[in-house]
Amino acid sequence: MQEWIKQSFTESIQTKIAAAEALAAPLERAASMMVHCLLNGNKILTCGNGGSAALSQLLASLLINRYDAQRPSLPAMSLSSDSTTISAIATDEEFSECYAKQIRALGQQGDILLTITSTGHSPSILNAAKAALSRDMTIIALSGRDGGEMAGLLGPNDVEIRVPSSSTARIHELHQFSIHCFCDLIDRSLFPRQDDY
């Protein structure tokens, strides 16, 4: 059992090492997009299903509350949080519309939609991206594997952060790590501290 645990640690570390080279530039670009979005008075909407829904809520919580230090609240909303709205849309229409309909109500030009999906094939996430594009929003896509259909929806102003792994567990780990990177870079840009220099 311990050997299996050690093997899991090794696999996780190797995935992070591979991701450090592949994802540093898109992570920097995505964080910069988020900083400009917030400086312009816009907001960040985020969504995901299952474990990705939990990560979506984590990102919104860290931006609204704080990451590593106290600072003013930042405007962000997880579209995966409102069970009443989601179940109503799923009942009256279908689950694949649960995020798109919220975006058509709340999304504005200049806002960012941050999608989280390990496969890139979830109909609800694809419809969310299409709704965001129709509202002149930009998209930051946390993905994995081959990027799925989501990769084909993104334009030159959008950013994909594709974890180099086919393991859902490893992809989720790197998505959470990416969220922490976003929050750290946003805080350092908007609220620099003495020890940042």
Disulfide bonds with the S-S distance in Angstrom:
none
